[in-house]
Amino acid sequence: MFKPMAITIIFGLAFATALTLLVVPVLYSLFFRVSFRAKG
């Protein structure tokens, strides 16, 4: 059905998106000492 290249691209984009949404905030909080938790 799908070409292997299309599947590779889809999974690559999904992995990159997850990486951006998970790793970047963690690194940002570590480097800049910022907490994403709600204050209260």
C-alpha angles and dihedrals in degrees: 000000000000123000114244090238092057091050090049091051093048094050091043092054092046091050092048091049093050090046091052095047096045108031102037096058090047093051091044091053091048096048099039099032092236122152119212093197119109114259117232 
